[in-house]
């Protein structure tokens, strides 16, 4: 299996009125997603934000668990947080991976919305493609990735669909990440 990477993008994303914004990084974004990433063998989990203060927050949390008092308090959490990488842009995440020697990297976006401008893959097609190329999975916060961020991606994975006619699609990003990772790397 080829390496699988993940990016959680806090900018550029959309707010509920379609404006481009930067969302705040939460403690849950760091801890919960890192734990899911560890379970499913993610090589590196990038937390993308352009603001220095937000990246410093991530670094302080990581330091507490990696080298501070947290490392003795909860070894499992320290292990999960080893692959977390705060970074300023999605482009920098792509370059980071390519600098590791993965020039044939495929970048796949996720979205709760149907996207007409990006070619779309089913989860089954995506799962099969993971054997062929190193992959970066891109998740957005807020009300989703901007078209500019989507333009950096080769494909978009189909939206997660729930049960019933209502077709409610407003999961927390933590839930969406876990569902996607299980569909793509789960042992089912």
N, C-alpha and C positions, 0 to 999 in steps of 0.2 A: 504494500500500500504506500502511496506517495504521501509526503508530508501535508498536513492540513493545518492551516492558520486561520485566525479569526480576528476581525476588527469590529469594535463597537464604536460607531461614529456619533459624536455629540455635536459636530459641526462639519459640514453644512447639512442641517436638517430643517424640516418645515415645522411651523406651529399650526394650530388648528385653523388659522385663517390663510394658510399658504405662504406666509412670510418666512424668509430664511433666518434662522436663529441658531444659537448655541444653547444646548441644554446643560444643566448641571450634572456632574458626575455624582452618583450616590455611592454610599458604602456598599449597598447591595449589588451595584454594577460590578464592583471590584470582587467581592467575596463570592457571591452566589454564582456568577458566571464563570469565575475561575474554577470553582469546584466542578461545575458541569464540564468545563473544558478539560480538566484533569481526567475525569471519568472516561471521556471519549477520545483521549489521546491527541489533543490539540498541541501543536509544537510551541506556538507563541500566541498569546492573546493580547492584542493591541487595544488600548483605550485611547481613542482619538479625540483631542480637544486642542484648540489653538491658544487658549488662555493659560498663561504661566501659573496663575494661582490654582487653577483646577488641576494641572499636572503636578503641582507641588503637593496638593491634597492627596493625590494618588500615591506619590512617593512617600509621604509621611505614613500613610496606612501600610504600604508595603514594607517600609523600614521597621515598623512596629512588629510585624509578623515574621519578617525574614531575619532581622538581626537584633531586634529589641526584645522586651519582655514577653511578647506574644509567641516568640519561637519556642519557648519552653512550655507555655500554657497550652498550646494546641498545635502539635506537630503536623497533624493532617492539614490544617489550614496553611501552615508554612509551606508544605509540599505543593498544595494547590496554587499558591501565589507565586511560585518560582517562575512561571511562564508569562506573567503579566508584564507588559511593556507600555508605559505611558508614552505617547507620541503626538506630535502637533498636527499632522495631516494624514489623510488616507494615502496620498501620493507617497509620503515618507514611509508608510507601512509597506507599500508595494516595493519601493526601492530597497528597504531593509531586507526583504525576502529575496529579491533578485541579487542583492549583494552576497547572500549566502550561497549563491550559485544556481538558483532556480530561475533561470532566464525564461523558461517555458511556463511560467506561472499563469494559471487561469484565475480570474477574479469573478466571484459570483455574488450578486446582491440578493438580499431577501427583501420582501415587501408584503405588507398585508393587502396592498392594492393590486389590481390588475395593471400591468404596465404594457402599453402598446408599443413603446419606442425601443424596448430591449427585447432581444430574443429570449424566449422563456423555456426553461427546462422543468420537467416533472421531478419529483423527489427521486423516483426510480432512475431516471436518466442521470441525475446529479450523482447519485450513489455509485452508478457504474463509471462515471467520469473520474471519480476520485482515484481510481486505480491507474489512470493514464497520465495525469499531470499533478504537480504540486498545486494546491488550491488555497485561496484566501476567501473565506466566507465573510461577507460584509453585512452587518446589522445596523440599522438606524435607530435613533431614539426620537422622542417627540412624536410628530406625525409622519415620520418617514424621511428617507434620503431625498435630497434635492435631485433634479434631473442632472445637474453637473456631476454629482457623486455617482449617480447611476451610469453616466457616460464613461466613467473609469472602469466599469465592469463589462466583462465579456457577455455574461448572461444574467438573467434574473430567475431565481427559483420560484416556482408557483407558490401562491399564498397558502398559508395554513387555513384549511376550512374546517369549521366545527360542525355540529349537528343541528339540523332543523332548517326551516325555511328562512329564518331571520338572517342567517349568514353573518352573525356578529363576529367582527374581526378586530378587536381592540385588546389583545393580550399584552401583558407586561413584556418588556423585552427579555427579561429573565426567563419567562415561560416560553416565549418563542424560540429563544436560543436552545433551551433544553429539548423542546419538541423537534426542532430541526436536527440537532446533533443526534438524537436517538434515531430519527428516520434515516440519517445518512451513515451512521456508524454503529447503530444498535445491533445487538445479536439476535435479531428476530427472523 
